[in-house]
Amino acid sequence: MGRALGVTVVVLAWIPAVLLLDRGASLWQQDLLGLGTWVLLLGLLARETPLVRSQVAVVVAFATAVEYTFSPLLHVYVYRLHNVPAFVPPGHGLVYLAALAFGRSRLVERWRGPLVAAVVGTGAAYAAWGLWWSGRPDELGAFWFLCMLGFLAWGPSRSLYVGAFIVVTYLEILGTHLGTWTWSTLGPTGTVLIGNPPSGAAGGYGWFDLAALLAGPAVSRAAGGASDRVRDWHVAQRVRALWSSARPAVGAGRARLTAGEAGPVDSVCSADRDPTLHPAHPAHPPNLARPAHPAHPPHLAHPAHPAHSPRPARTPSPSATAAQAEPG
């Protein structure tokens, strides 16, 4: 059995046990039953997503307003002690969570079509019986059955309405049989006949689911922002606490610095400067002079080119000599 069906089984076991214990219970005993119901609801919600937790919170708030309006104020139905027992508001959260868990179980995912058909057929037969063949004509139950048909046809959570029909119908029959609450024969206008219980009471949870779908996301965003602000506030408180605890030490350190006393840091620095504690580092060996590069050998003078020898005198020809010897 998966976790989804496990949640449904736990709820279907817890609420009948509470209704049985409520028989003859006093107000303070009802308060104890309410405390236990709150603990169970919060424990089951701990493993749900923030959106589901917000939707359940919307359902609890909406259902609580409906309870105090229609029971103590309008007397459409009356509890045994003429109050709203402490286990009723969290009980609505458990019923919605059980219907939601049953609707998302593998069983419903696999057999959704046949289950929806079975719910429609069974609900129609129950509404017809309450309207025409029961000892108390049930017009309100027939109206709520029509509401459930509308949610099954156009609602976004068809699987949830299947679970709501099973859980709510079972608990309404059990609660009225045990005398935990009793429905009036007429509505607040005095014109609508009501069975005990109304046959289509599960159709009322379609309105709870509609409220959860409309307001749940906004509540989830608001809760997320509030949790961020709370976390930031806790961080700021921790920082203030750390600063408060460190402030005396900081003040004492400032006073020592002002008075010229050696604080822990100064002592360490003094120890670092004490030559007896830290021997002087040996002087760095001098940089050994590099051997001078041997002088570059002088450029050897190129041998002078030998002087050009004079050209030998030309020997005059005999004809020129004879011409110079003749007189003019």
C-alpha atoms as one frame of an Amber mdcrd trajectory, in Angstrom:
protein
   0.000   0.000   0.000   1.411   3.372  -1.014   1.709   6.410   1.202  -1.349
   8.049  -0.380  -3.647   5.196   0.591  -1.870   5.005   3.948  -2.910   8.589
   4.747  -6.502   7.790   3.821  -6.536   4.667   6.003  -5.077   6.563   8.986
  -7.741   9.271   8.695 -10.559   6.748   8.280  -9.353   5.016  11.438  -8.691
   8.143  13.529 -11.916  10.086  12.993 -14.258   7.162  13.856 -12.172   6.571
  16.982 -12.598  10.225  17.964 -16.345  10.065  17.328 -16.638   6.973  19.500
 -14.609   8.610  22.297 -16.743  11.755  22.059 -19.844   9.843  23.173 -20.379
  11.101  26.722 -17.165  13.197  26.675 -17.005  16.497  28.533 -15.709  19.779
  27.118 -12.159  19.300  28.414 -12.140  15.765  27.027 -13.216  17.167  23.663
 -10.305  19.585  23.946  -7.929  16.653  24.410  -9.413  14.940  21.371  -8.968
  18.186  19.456  -5.326  18.417  20.522  -4.665  14.889  19.327  -6.373  15.633
  16.020  -4.225  18.738  15.520  -1.069  16.738  16.242  -2.041  14.086  13.700
  -2.896  16.690  11.061   0.380  18.570  11.517   2.323  15.305  11.458   0.760
  14.262   8.159   1.283  17.726   6.681   4.994  17.667   7.561   5.629  15.416
   4.558   3.461  17.407   2.161   4.470  20.207  -0.173   4.079  23.853   0.903
   1.215  24.246  -1.570  -0.737  21.312  -0.093  -0.142  22.648   3.428  -1.491
  26.024   2.331  -4.544  24.426   0.707  -5.317  22.454   3.860  -4.958  25.646
   5.903  -7.466  27.382   3.622  -9.898  24.469   3.989  -9.581  24.512   7.792
 -10.200  28.273   7.921 -13.134  28.101   5.483 -14.701  25.076   7.176 -14.331
  26.646  10.624 -16.186  29.754   9.446 -18.928  27.544   7.972 -19.167  25.507
  11.187 -19.630  28.502  13.473 -22.105  30.065  11.047 -24.345  27.080  10.351
 -24.225  25.324  13.727 -24.313  27.729  16.699 -25.720  30.646  14.696 -28.228
  29.219  12.181 -28.782  25.790  13.801 -28.761  23.965  10.475 -27.124  21.138
  12.406 -26.383  20.850  16.106 -23.584  19.067  17.950 -24.206  17.022  21.044
 -23.061  19.755  23.467 -24.402  22.606  21.296 -20.913  23.791  20.507 -18.293
  23.269  17.823 -16.065  20.517  19.299 -12.356  21.223  19.291 -11.654  18.262
  17.016 -13.947  19.521  14.227 -11.719  22.232  12.603  -8.625  19.997  12.323
 -10.957  17.134  11.409 -11.971  19.030   8.275  -8.306  19.316   7.387  -7.900
  15.554   7.818 -10.955  14.826   5.653  -9.680  17.074   2.856  -6.170  15.615
   3.082  -7.558  12.057   3.013  -9.673  12.829  -0.069  -6.677  14.471  -1.747
  -4.385  11.551  -0.907  -6.908   8.982  -2.119  -7.382  10.907  -5.344  -3.662
  10.848  -6.151  -3.164   7.181  -5.272  -2.189   4.639  -7.903  -5.524   2.910
  -7.472  -7.442   5.994  -8.577  -4.954   6.812 -11.320  -5.439   3.338 -12.783
  -9.216   3.063 -12.351 -10.255   6.705 -12.546 -12.923   6.242 -15.207 -14.714
   3.304 -13.567 -14.455   4.957 -10.135 -15.965   8.207 -11.393 -18.796   6.234
 -12.993 -19.336   4.327  -9.750 -19.445   7.561  -7.735 -21.969   9.107 -10.113
 -24.179   6.015 -10.084 -24.029   5.510  -6.313 -24.523   9.213  -5.611 -27.532
   9.381  -7.922 -29.147   6.370  -6.263 -28.461   7.779  -2.775 -29.865  11.211
  -3.703 -32.977   9.651  -5.242 -33.552   7.522  -2.167 -33.196  10.552   0.091
 -35.465  12.663  -2.048 -38.359  10.221  -2.546 -38.099   7.100  -0.389 -36.453
   8.056   2.907 -38.424   8.938   5.992 -37.160  12.557   5.700 -37.253  14.166
   2.275 -33.765  15.424   1.447 -33.790  18.354  -0.964 -30.474  19.743   0.249
 -28.778  16.406  -0.412 -30.099  16.343  -3.975 -28.828  19.902  -4.544 -25.372
  19.026  -3.225 -25.319  15.949  -5.467 -25.900  18.224  -8.460 -22.998  20.377
  -7.244 -20.801  17.276  -7.146 -21.801  16.392 -10.712 -20.738  19.867 -11.795
 -17.362  19.559 -10.062 -16.823  16.127 -11.592 -17.608  17.492 -15.045 -15.727
  20.812 -14.958 -13.653  20.853 -11.790  -9.862  20.579 -11.864  -9.699  17.770
  -9.252 -11.942  14.941 -10.416  -9.917  12.399  -8.454 -10.298  14.424  -5.262
 -14.093  14.420  -5.586 -14.017  10.640  -5.835 -12.141  10.496  -2.542 -14.376
  13.154  -0.981 -17.514  11.190  -1.826 -16.168   8.060  -0.120 -14.722   9.754
   2.979 -17.442  12.356   3.606 -20.376  10.003   2.999 -18.897   7.436   5.367
 -18.216   9.979   8.129 -21.607  11.699   7.775 -23.471   8.416   8.167 -21.286
   7.429  11.131 -21.445  10.812  12.892 -25.231  11.088  12.702 -25.665   7.457
  13.717 -23.529   7.983  16.840 -25.328  11.224  17.705 -22.232  13.406  17.440
 -24.274  15.883  15.376 -27.858  16.013  14.116 -29.168  17.826  11.061 -32.269
  19.992  11.267 -35.274  19.058   9.154 -35.396  22.492   7.492 -32.777  24.931
   6.247 -32.357  28.456   7.627 -34.982  29.799   5.181 -37.542  27.246   6.342
 -38.191  26.044   2.811 -35.434  23.501   2.059 -35.893  19.991   3.461 -32.775
  18.312   4.876 -32.081  14.650   5.511 -30.088  13.356   8.449 -27.506  13.301
   6.944 -27.912  14.996   3.551 -27.252  12.446   0.829 -24.963  14.623  -1.262
 -22.916  16.104   1.569 -19.746  15.267  -0.340 -20.712  17.922  -2.893 -20.082
  20.548  -0.229 -16.389  19.650  -0.203 -16.199  20.707  -3.827 -16.637  24.283
  -2.586 -13.896  23.760  -0.011 -11.603  22.507  -2.755 -12.472  25.494  -4.955
 -11.528  27.851  -2.127  -8.279  25.944  -1.614  -7.383  26.135  -5.310  -8.106
  29.864  -5.482  -6.470  30.977  -2.240  -3.866  28.250  -1.693  -1.130  29.652
  -3.988  -1.433  33.144  -2.492  -1.280  31.739   1.038   1.758  29.657   0.074
   3.586  32.709  -1.304   2.708  34.756   1.768   3.856  31.959   4.080   7.127
  31.671   2.151   7.783  35.406   2.455   6.913  35.330   6.148   9.288  32.404
   6.750  12.070  34.327   4.984  11.444  37.348   7.207  11.424  35.172  10.322
  14.709  33.553   9.255  16.280  36.967   8.644  15.071  38.121  12.055  16.652
  35.090  13.749  19.938  35.728  11.927  19.897  39.357  13.056  19.244  38.266
  16.639  22.210  35.881  16.522  24.487  38.602  15.182  23.360  40.963  17.950
  23.957  38.269  20.563  27.460  37.578  19.244  28.281  41.290  19.209  26.951
  41.722  22.754  29.145  38.870  23.987  32.207  40.180  22.172  31.761  43.850
  23.117  33.428  43.612  26.619  36.524  41.979  25.170  36.750  44.589  22.439
  36.351  47.384  24.986  39.088  45.931  27.218  41.439  45.676  24.260  40.838
  49.288  23.345  41.485  50.343  26.954  44.816  48.495  27.019  45.868  50.110
  23.782  44.949  53.529  25.143  46.878  52.917  28.395  49.903  51.598  26.526
  49.699  48.162  28.064  50.894  45.212  26.157  48.090  43.069  25.064  48.372
  39.583  23.705  49.220  40.841  20.271  51.819  43.278  21.607  53.424  40.485
  23.658  53.756  38.332  20.629  55.218  41.169  18.676  57.693  41.911  21.495
  58.722  38.280  21.556  59.311  38.445  17.875  61.595  41.437  18.434  63.599
  39.787  21.295  67.033  38.873  19.901  67.563  36.273  22.637  64.609  34.280
  21.457  65.248  34.481  17.804  68.937  34.406  16.797  69.846  36.825  14.143
  69.796  35.454  10.753  73.316  35.131   9.351  74.205  37.874   7.002  73.616
  37.039   3.512  76.930  36.153   1.888  78.114  38.929  -0.319  77.458  38.553
  -3.901  80.600  37.072  -5.297  81.980  39.339  -7.935  81.845  37.726 -11.185
  85.262  37.377 -12.843  85.850  40.153 -15.225  85.443  39.158 -18.699  88.839
  39.094 -20.419  89.381  42.147 -22.459  88.424  41.687 -25.930  91.564  41.239
 -27.989  92.350  44.353 -29.915  91.326  44.379 -33.393  94.363  43.476 -35.433
  95.214  46.239 -37.782  94.892  45.216 -41.255  98.332  45.439 -43.046  98.635
  48.551 -45.084  98.139  48.037 -48.639 101.489  48.522 -50.444 101.814  51.865
 -52.173 101.043  51.765 -55.728 104.398  51.678 -57.629 104.915  54.582 -60.025
 104.331  53.906 -63.527 107.710  53.550 -65.440 108.666  56.490 -67.645 107.962
  55.936 -71.179 111.069  55.816 -73.455 110.749  58.299 -76.266 110.755  56.943
 -79.650 113.816  57.605 -81.954 111.780  59.789 -84.243 110.777  62.049 -81.370
 114.367  62.317 -80.247 115.544  63.277 -83.704 112.849  65.892 -83.939 113.895
  67.501 -80.670 117.540  67.567 -81.884 116.882  69.426 -85.126 117.130  73.101
 -85.005 114.151  75.210 -85.728
